[in-house]
Amino acid sequence: MDYHPIDDQLIDTVSQTFKALSDPTRLKILHLLFHKECSVNEIAERLEMHQSTISHQLKYLKQIRLVKNRREKTTYYYSPDDYHVMNLLEQTIEHSKHTR
């Protein structure tokens, strides 16, 4: 197998993704959204967190394209935007269950 170096821009993107996955609140949000599209209020309620905290984290996740939203009247609903990362997250969760 030939080695092909990764360019700096791609390294930065990968690093941003792992940074996003290193935060417990973002992990909880992503795990929930993997299973169900939710509004900010629903996420806050299910995770028992403040709406402002959830909104802040969703903004970050949207900026790096891990989540997307759709608008229905005055409510925004969030869902995964990258199933590669979501599958990685779910596999890591399953792996962690077996290593406990």
N, CA, C and O atoms as CSV, one atom per row, in Angstrom:
chain,resi,resn,atom,element,x,y,z
A,1,MET,N,N,0.840,-1.177,0.000
A,1,MET,CA,C,0.000,0.000,0.000
A,1,MET,C,C,0.889,1.245,0.000
A,1,MET,O,O,1.808,1.360,0.811
A,2,ASP,N,N,0.615,2.153,-0.894
A,2,ASP,CA,C,1.405,3.378,-0.995
A,2,ASP,C,C,0.935,4.405,0.032
A,2,ASP,O,O,-0.254,4.539,0.318
A,3,TYR,N,N,1.896,5.108,0.561
A,3,TYR,CA,C,1.607,6.193,1.505
A,3,TYR,C,C,1.357,7.474,0.726
A,3,TYR,O,O,2.143,7.854,-0.142
A,4,HIS,N,N,0.242,8.138,1.051
A,4,HIS,CA,C,-0.076,9.437,0.465
A,4,HIS,C,C,-0.301,10.416,1.609
A,4,HIS,O,O,-1.250,10.255,2.376
A,5,PRO,N,N,0.548,11.422,1.736
A,5,PRO,CA,C,0.379,12.376,2.842
A,5,PRO,C,C,-0.964,13.112,2.754
A,5,PRO,O,O,-1.510,13.331,1.672
A,6,ILE,N,N,-1.459,13.474,3.905
A,6,ILE,CA,C,-2.719,14.218,3.977
A,6,ILE,C,C,-2.394,15.702,4.003
A,6,ILE,O,O,-1.514,16.144,4.743
A,7,ASP,N,N,-3.111,16.466,3.192
A,7,ASP,CA,C,-2.828,17.906,3.162
A,7,ASP,C,C,-3.323,18.569,4.444
A,7,ASP,O,O,-4.180,18.034,5.147
A,8,ASP,N,N,-2.767,19.736,4.731
A,8,ASP,CA,C,-3.036,20.433,5.991
A,8,ASP,C,C,-4.507,20.785,6.175
A,8,ASP,O,O,-5.015,20.749,7.295
A,9,GLN,N,N,-5.190,21.123,5.100
A,9,GLN,CA,C,-6.610,21.479,5.202
A,9,GLN,C,C,-7.437,20.269,5.649
A,9,GLN,O,O,-8.328,20.398,6.489
A,10,LEU,N,N,-7.145,19.115,5.094
A,10,LEU,CA,C,-7.857,17.901,5.483
A,10,LEU,C,C,-7.531,17.525,6.929
A,10,LEU,O,O,-8.419,17.119,7.680
A,11,ILE,N,N,-6.284,17.657,7.315
A,11,ILE,CA,C,-5.886,17.406,8.707
A,11,ILE,C,C,-6.667,18.305,9.651
A,11,ILE,O,O,-7.117,17.856,10.705
A,12,ASP,N,N,-6.831,19.568,9.283
A,12,ASP,CA,C,-7.574,20.511,10.110
A,12,ASP,C,C,-9.039,20.081,10.244
A,12,ASP,O,O,-9.609,20.155,11.333
A,13,THR,N,N,-9.637,19.641,9.160
A,13,THR,CA,C,-11.027,19.189,9.186
A,13,THR,C,C,-11.183,17.964,10.073
A,13,THR,O,O,-12.122,17.889,10.866
A,14,VAL,N,N,-10.284,17.014,9.950
A,14,VAL,CA,C,-10.322,15.808,10.783
A,14,VAL,C,C,-10.157,16.185,12.251
A,14,VAL,O,O,-10.864,15.661,13.111
A,15,SER,N,N,-9.236,17.084,12.536
A,15,SER,CA,C,-8.999,17.537,13.899
A,15,SER,C,C,-10.249,18.204,14.483
A,15,SER,O,O,-10.598,17.968,15.639
A,16,GLN,N,N,-10.917,19.034,13.681
A,16,GLN,CA,C,-12.159,19.699,14.122
A,16,GLN,C,C,-13.234,18.666,14.463
A,16,GLN,O,O,-13.969,18.818,15.439
A,17,THR,N,N,-13.313,17.627,13.653
A,17,THR,CA,C,-14.311,16.586,13.892
A,17,THR,C,C,-14.037,15.873,15.206
A,17,THR,O,O,-14.951,15.668,16.003
A,18,PHE,N,N,-12.790,15.496,15.436
A,18,PHE,CA,C,-12.450,14.835,16.697
A,18,PHE,C,C,-12.620,15.774,17.885
A,18,PHE,O,O,-12.980,15.336,18.978
A,19,LYS,N,N,-12.367,17.041,17.682
A,19,LYS,CA,C,-12.599,18.022,18.746
A,19,LYS,C,C,-14.089,18.050,19.104
A,19,LYS,O,O,-14.453,18.085,20.279
A,20,ALA,N,N,-14.933,18.035,18.090
A,20,ALA,CA,C,-16.379,18.039,18.328
A,20,ALA,C,C,-16.805,16.795,19.092
A,20,ALA,O,O,-17.672,16.863,19.963
A,21,LEU,N,N,-16.200,15.665,18.768
A,21,LEU,CA,C,-16.563,14.406,19.408
A,21,LEU,C,C,-15.943,14.241,20.793
A,21,LEU,O,O,-16.264,13.289,21.504
A,22,SER,N,N,-15.068,15.150,21.177
A,22,SER,CA,C,-14.413,15.034,22.482
A,22,SER,C,C,-15.211,15.697,23.604
A,22,SER,O,O,-14.831,15.599,24.771
A,23,ASP,N,N,-16.302,16.365,23.268
A,23,ASP,CA,C,-17.092,17.073,24.267
A,23,ASP,C,C,-18.306,16.237,24.677
A,23,ASP,O,O,-19.088,15.844,23.812
A,24,PRO,N,N,-18.485,15.954,25.970
A,24,PRO,CA,C,-19.602,15.111,26.411
A,24,PRO,C,C,-20.990,15.623,25.997
A,24,PRO,O,O,-21.853,14.832,25.616
A,25,THR,N,N,-21.202,16.925,26.069
A,25,THR,CA,C,-22.509,17.475,25.682
A,25,THR,C,C,-22.768,17.251,24.198
A,25,THR,O,O,-23.865,16.849,23.812
A,26,ARG,N,N,-21.769,17.508,23.369
A,26,ARG,CA,C,-21.946,17.293,21.928
A,26,ARG,C,C,-22.156,15.815,21.615
A,26,ARG,O,O,-22.941,15.474,20.730
A,27,LEU,N,N,-21.456,14.933,22.338
A,27,LEU,CA,C,-21.668,13.491,22.143
A,27,LEU,C,C,-23.112,13.101,22.446
A,27,LEU,O,O,-23.723,12.337,21.699
A,28,LYS,N,N,-23.647,13.620,23.530
A,28,LYS,CA,C,-25.034,13.318,23.899
A,28,LYS,C,C,-26.002,13.819,22.832
A,28,LYS,O,O,-26.946,13.120,22.462
A,29,ILE,N,N,-25.765,15.024,22.345
A,29,ILE,CA,C,-26.626,15.596,21.307
A,29,ILE,C,C,-26.555,14.754,20.037
A,29,ILE,O,O,-27.589,14.394,19.476
A,30,LEU,N,N,-25.365,14.443,19.588
A,30,LEU,CA,C,-25.203,13.667,18.366
A,30,LEU,C,C,-25.809,12.277,18.494
A,30,LEU,O,O,-26.436,11.782,17.558
A,31,HIS,N,N,-25.626,11.655,19.636
A,31,HIS,CA,C,-26.196,10.322,19.851
A,31,HIS,C,C,-27.723,10.373,19.772
A,31,HIS,O,O,-28.346,9.514,19.148
A,32,LEU,N,N,-28.315,11.372,20.400
A,32,LEU,CA,C,-29.771,11.543,20.338
A,32,LEU,C,C,-30.225,11.773,18.894
A,32,LEU,O,O,-31.183,11.151,18.433
A,33,LEU,N,N,-29.535,12.669,18.185
A,33,LEU,CA,C,-29.934,12.989,16.809
A,33,LEU,C,C,-29.719,11.819,15.858
A,33,LEU,O,O,-30.383,11.733,14.826
A,34,PHE,N,N,-28.806,10.926,16.191
A,34,PHE,CA,C,-28.609,9.725,15.375
A,34,PHE,C,C,-29.888,8.892,15.351
A,34,PHE,O,O,-30.197,8.223,14.364
A,35,HIS,N,N,-30.626,8.950,16.466
A,35,HIS,CA,C,-31.831,8.134,16.610
A,35,HIS,C,C,-33.116,8.879,16.289
A,35,HIS,O,O,-34.131,8.249,15.992
A,36,LYS,N,N,-33.096,10.214,16.342
A,36,LYS,CA,C,-34.340,10.951,16.175
A,36,LYS,C,C,-34.076,12.420,15.846
A,36,LYS,O,O,-33.259,13.067,16.501
A,37,GLU,N,N,-34.752,12.936,14.852
A,37,GLU,CA,C,-34.706,14.367,14.562
A,37,GLU,C,C,-35.401,15.087,15.716
A,37,GLU,O,O,-36.465,14.664,16.169
A,38,CYS,N,N,-34.793,16.182,16.189
A,38,CYS,CA,C,-35.333,16.882,17.363
A,38,CYS,C,C,-35.224,18.393,17.214
A,38,CYS,O,O,-34.378,18.911,16.485
A,39,SER,N,N,-36.098,19.076,17.922
A,39,SER,CA,C,-35.987,20.527,18.060
A,39,SER,C,C,-35.044,20.830,19.225
A,39,SER,O,O,-34.695,19.939,20.000
A,40,VAL,N,N,-34.641,22.085,19.337
A,40,VAL,CA,C,-33.766,22.501,20.441
A,40,VAL,C,C,-34.439,22.208,21.777
A,40,VAL,O,O,-33.813,21.680,22.696
A,41,ASN,N,N,-35.724,22.556,21.875
A,41,ASN,CA,C,-36.445,22.329,23.133
A,41,ASN,C,C,-36.496,20.849,23.493
A,41,ASN,O,O,-36.320,20.481,24.654
A,42,GLU,N,N,-36.737,20.007,22.500
A,42,GLU,CA,C,-36.804,18.572,22.764
A,42,GLU,C,C,-35.448,18.018,23.204
A,42,GLU,O,O,-35.374,17.186,24.108
A,43,ILE,N,N,-34.385,18.483,22.563
A,43,ILE,CA,C,-33.043,18.051,22.964
A,43,ILE,C,C,-32.771,18.479,24.403
A,43,ILE,O,O,-32.306,17.682,25.218
A,44,ALA,N,N,-33.063,19.732,24.707
A,44,ALA,CA,C,-32.830,20.250,26.055
A,44,ALA,C,C,-33.620,19.454,27.092
A,44,ALA,O,O,-33.106,19.129,28.162
A,45,GLU,N,N,-34.856,19.149,26.768
A,45,GLU,CA,C,-35.704,18.391,27.686
A,45,GLU,C,C,-35.178,16.968,27.885
A,45,GLU,O,O,-35.053,16.508,29.020
A,46,ARG,N,N,-34.873,16.277,26.797
A,46,ARG,CA,C,-34.407,14.885,26.888
A,46,ARG,C,C,-33.055,14.767,27.600
A,46,ARG,O,O,-32.813,13.808,28.332
A,47,LEU,N,N,-32.180,15.752,27.378
A,47,LEU,CA,C,-30.851,15.703,27.988
A,47,LEU,C,C,-30.790,16.432,29.334
A,47,LEU,O,O,-29.752,16.451,29.996
A,48,GLU,N,N,-31.917,17.030,29.724
A,48,GLU,CA,C,-32.014,17.775,30.978
A,48,GLU,C,C,-30.930,18.844,31.067
A,48,GLU,O,O,-30.167,18.909,32.030
A,49,MET,N,N,-30.889,19.682,30.028
A,49,MET,CA,C,-29.923,20.776,29.957
A,49,MET,C,C,-30.652,22.051,29.564
A,49,MET,O,O,-31.799,22.021,29.118
A,50,HIS,N,N,-29.968,23.158,29.738
A,50,HIS,CA,C,-30.548,24.450,29.361
A,50,HIS,C,C,-30.595,24.586,27.846
A,50,HIS,O,O,-29.703,24.130,27.131
A,51,GLN,N,N,-31.646,25.218,27.386
A,51,GLN,CA,C,-31.824,25.443,25.946
A,51,GLN,C,C,-30.665,26.243,25.365
A,51,GLN,O,O,-30.237,25.975,24.242
A,52,SER,N,N,-30.150,27.221,26.110
A,52,SER,CA,C,-29.044,28.046,25.617
A,52,SER,C,C,-27.781,27.207,25.404
A,52,SER,O,O,-27.035,27.435,24.452
A,53,THR,N,N,-27.546,26.241,26.288
A,53,THR,CA,C,-26.394,25.342,26.152
A,53,THR,C,C,-26.531,24.504,24.878
A,53,THR,O,O,-25.577,24.356,24.114
A,54,ILE,N,N,-27.712,23.970,24.666
A,54,ILE,CA,C,-27.975,23.143,23.487
A,54,ILE,C,C,-27.828,23.972,22.220
A,54,ILE,O,O,-27.201,23.528,21.258
A,55,SER,N,N,-28.393,25.159,22.210
A,55,SER,CA,C,-28.313,26.037,21.031
A,55,SER,C,C,-26.866,26.356,20.684
A,55,SER,O,O,-26.480,26.340,19.515
A,56,HIS,N,N,-26.077,26.643,21.699
A,56,HIS,CA,C,-24.659,26.959,21.489
A,56,HIS,C,C,-23.931,25.769,20.850
A,56,HIS,O,O,-23.169,25.937,19.898
A,57,GLN,N,N,-24.171,24.589,21.377
A,57,GLN,CA,C,-23.504,23.396,20.850
A,57,GLN,C,C,-23.994,23.058,19.436
A,57,GLN,O,O,-23.200,22.648,18.589
A,58,LEU,N,N,-25.282,23.225,19.181
A,58,LEU,CA,C,-25.816,22.964,17.842
A,58,LEU,C,C,-25.222,23.928,16.814
A,58,LEU,O,O,-24.952,23.544,15.676
A,59,LYS,N,N,-25.026,25.161,17.218
A,59,LYS,CA,C,-24.405,26.136,16.309
A,59,LYS,C,C,-23.013,25.659,15.907
A,59,LYS,O,O,-22.648,25.715,14.732
A,60,TYR,N,N,-22.240,25.193,16.877
A,60,TYR,CA,C,-20.895,24.689,16.598
A,60,TYR,C,C,-20.965,23.465,15.692
A,60,TYR,O,O,-20.227,23.379,14.710
A,61,LEU,N,N,-21.841,22.521,16.008
A,61,LEU,CA,C,-21.960,21.298,15.216
A,61,LEU,C,C,-22.434,21.593,13.790
A,61,LEU,O,O,-22.056,20.901,12.844
A,62,LYS,N,N,-23.246,22.604,13.655
A,62,LYS,CA,C,-23.721,22.990,12.316
A,62,LYS,C,C,-22.588,23.636,11.515
A,62,LYS,O,O,-22.464,23.391,10.315
A,63,GLN,N,N,-21.771,24.450,12.160
A,63,GLN,CA,C,-20.645,25.107,11.489
A,63,GLN,C,C,-19.676,24.094,10.888
A,63,GLN,O,O,-19.123,24.320,9.811
A,64,ILE,N,N,-19.471,22.979,11.585
A,64,ILE,CA,C,-18.536,21.981,11.058
A,64,ILE,C,C,-19.274,20.864,10.309
A,64,ILE,O,O,-18.699,19.820,10.001
A,65,ARG,N,N,-20.520,21.100,10.033
A,65,ARG,CA,C,-21.358,20.251,9.175
A,65,ARG,C,C,-21.571,18.835,9.715
A,65,ARG,O,O,-21.591,17.863,8.960
A,66,LEU,N,N,-21.728,18.743,11.025
A,66,LEU,CA,C,-22.099,17.456,11.605
A,66,LEU,C,C,-23.603,17.353,11.798
A,66,LEU,O,O,-24.152,16.253,11.856
A,67,VAL,N,N,-24.274,18.501,11.898
A,67,VAL,CA,C,-25.735,18.522,11.951
A,67,VAL,C,C,-26.268,19.530,10.941
A,67,VAL,O,O,-25.566,20.444,10.509
A,68,LYS,N,N,-27.521,19.331,10.583
A,68,LYS,CA,C,-28.228,20.268,9.703
A,68,LYS,C,C,-29.590,20.521,10.330
A,68,LYS,O,O,-30.010,19.807,11.241
A,69,ASN,N,N,-30.264,21.531,9.840
A,69,ASN,CA,C,-31.597,21.793,10.378
A,69,ASN,C,C,-32.580,22.072,9.249
A,69,ASN,O,O,-32.211,22.389,8.119
A,70,ARG,N,N,-33.825,21.939,9.609
A,70,ARG,CA,C,-34.921,22.323,8.718
A,70,ARG,C,C,-35.915,23.111,9.549
A,70,ARG,O,O,-36.061,22.888,10.751
A,71,ARG,N,N,-36.587,24.023,8.897
A,71,ARG,CA,C,-37.518,24.891,9.609
A,71,ARG,C,C,-38.942,24.469,9.312
A,71,ARG,O,O,-39.307,24.199,8.167
A,72,GLU,N,N,-39.735,24.419,10.363
A,72,GLU,CA,C,-41.165,24.157,10.242
A,72,GLU,C,C,-41.868,25.238,11.049
A,72,GLU,O,O,-41.896,25.192,12.279
A,73,LYS,N,N,-42.436,26.212,10.345
A,73,LYS,CA,C,-43.008,27.414,10.959
A,73,LYS,C,C,-41.922,28.139,11.748
A,73,LYS,O,O,-40.998,28.686,11.147
A,74,THR,N,N,-42.008,28.157,13.075
A,74,THR,CA,C,-40.998,28.880,13.865
A,74,THR,C,C,-40.023,27.940,14.578
A,74,THR,O,O,-39.187,28.386,15.363
A,75,THR,N,N,-40.132,26.660,14.307
A,75,THR,CA,C,-39.295,25.675,14.993
A,75,THR,C,C,-38.271,25.076,14.036
A,75,THR,O,O,-38.585,24.729,12.898
A,76,TYR,N,N,-37.047,24.963,14.524
A,76,TYR,CA,C,-35.989,24.301,13.767
A,76,TYR,C,C,-35.806,22.889,14.304
A,76,TYR,O,O,-35.762,22.666,15.514
A,77,TYR,N,N,-35.701,21.942,13.379
A,77,TYR,CA,C,-35.470,20.546,13.728
A,77,TYR,C,C,-34.088,20.144,13.239
A,77,TYR,O,O,-33.707,20.442,12.107
A,78,TYR,N,N,-33.349,19.469,14.096
A,78,TYR,CA,C,-31.966,19.100,13.800
A,78,TYR,C,C,-31.849,17.599,13.546
A,78,TYR,O,O,-32.553,16.779,14.134
A,79,SER,N,N,-30.921,17.283,12.639
A,79,SER,CA,C,-30.628,15.895,12.299
A,79,SER,C,C,-29.163,15.817,11.863
A,79,SER,O,O,-28.534,16.842,11.599
A,80,PRO,N,N,-28.628,14.603,11.790
A,80,PRO,CA,C,-27.233,14.458,11.362
A,80,PRO,C,C,-27.025,14.937,9.923
A,80,PRO,O,O,-27.898,14.773,9.071
A,81,ASP,N,N,-25.877,15.522,9.671
A,81,ASP,CA,C,-25.525,15.952,8.316
A,81,ASP,C,C,-24.428,15.074,7.733
A,81,ASP,O,O,-24.140,15.137,6.538
A,82,ASP,N,N,-23.815,14.250,8.588
A,82,ASP,CA,C,-22.730,13.395,8.117
A,82,ASP,C,C,-22.836,12.032,8.788
A,82,ASP,O,O,-22.451,11.869,9.945
A,83,TYR,N,N,-23.355,11.069,8.062
A,83,TYR,CA,C,-23.547,9.741,8.648
A,83,TYR,C,C,-22.246,8.968,8.800
A,83,TYR,O,O,-22.210,7.988,9.544
A,84,HIS,N,N,-21.181,9.372,8.125
A,84,HIS,CA,C,-19.882,8.741,8.357
A,84,HIS,C,C,-19.461,8.953,9.810
A,84,HIS,O,O,-19.056,8.018,10.501
A,85,VAL,N,N,-19.566,10.192,10.250
A,85,VAL,CA,C,-19.182,10.526,11.626
A,85,VAL,C,C,-20.162,9.908,12.610
A,85,VAL,O,O,-19.757,9.429,13.669
A,86,MET,N,N,-21.435,9.913,12.275
A,86,MET,CA,C,-22.433,9.332,13.173
A,86,MET,C,C,-22.195,7.829,13.333
A,86,MET,O,O,-22.333,7.299,14.435
A,87,ASN,N,N,-21.847,7.153,12.272
A,87,ASN,CA,C,-21.555,5.729,12.358
A,87,ASN,C,C,-20.295,5.472,13.187
A,87,ASN,O,O,-20.227,4.512,13.955
A,88,LEU,N,N,-19.304,6.342,13.019
A,88,LEU,CA,C,-18.087,6.248,13.837
A,88,LEU,C,C,-18.448,6.398,15.314
A,88,LEU,O,O,-17.963,5.642,16.156
A,89,LEU,N,N,-19.290,7.365,15.621
A,89,LEU,CA,C,-19.718,7.596,17.000
A,89,LEU,C,C,-20.445,6.364,17.549
A,89,LEU,O,O,-20.144,5.907,18.652
A,90,GLU,N,N,-21.382,5.837,16.798
A,90,GLU,CA,C,-22.141,4.679,17.263
A,90,GLU,C,C,-21.251,3.454,17.433
A,90,GLU,O,O,-21.427,2.686,18.379
A,91,GLN,N,N,-20.296,3.266,16.526
A,91,GLN,CA,C,-19.368,2.140,16.654
A,91,GLN,C,C,-18.493,2.305,17.894
A,91,GLN,O,O,-18.198,1.332,18.587
A,92,THR,N,N,-18.086,3.526,18.166
A,92,THR,CA,C,-17.259,3.795,19.346
A,92,THR,C,C,-18.052,3.545,20.623
A,92,THR,O,O,-17.513,3.021,21.598
A,93,ILE,N,N,-19.315,3.912,20.621
A,93,ILE,CA,C,-20.177,3.644,21.778
A,93,ILE,C,C,-20.290,2.139,21.998
A,93,ILE,O,O,-20.149,1.661,23.123
A,94,GLU,N,N,-20.543,1.399,20.933
A,94,GLU,CA,C,-20.647,-0.056,21.040
A,94,GLU,C,C,-19.320,-0.673,21.512
A,94,GLU,O,O,-19.308,-1.568,22.357
A,95,HIS,N,N,-18.223,-0.188,20.963
A,95,HIS,CA,C,-16.900,-0.665,21.385
A,95,HIS,C,C,-16.700,-0.421,22.884
A,95,HIS,O,O,-16.223,-1.297,23.605
A,96,SER,N,N,-17.065,0.763,23.336
A,96,SER,CA,C,-16.868,1.136,24.739
A,96,SER,C,C,-17.718,0.279,25.665
A,96,SER,O,O,-17.298,-0.001,26.788
A,97,LYS,N,N,-18.892,-0.142,25.233
A,97,LYS,CA,C,-19.735,-1.021,26.041
A,97,LYS,C,C,-19.044,-2.362,26.279
A,97,LYS,O,O,-19.189,-2.957,27.347
A,98,HIS,N,N,-18.303,-2.831,25.294
A,98,HIS,CA,C,-17.648,-4.132,25.382
A,98,HIS,C,C,-16.323,-4.091,26.133
A,98,HIS,O,O,-15.803,-5.133,26.533
A,99,THR,N,N,-15.776,-2.897,26.327
A,99,THR,CA,C,-14.481,-2.798,26.992
A,99,THR,C,C,-14.592,-2.407,28.454
A,99,THR,O,O,-13.579,-2.232,29.130
A,100,ARG,N,N,-15.801,-2.272,28.940
A,100,ARG,CA,C,-15.989,-1.888,30.341
A,100,ARG,C,C,-15.728,-3.033,31.264
A,100,ARG,O,O,-15.841,-2.884,32.481
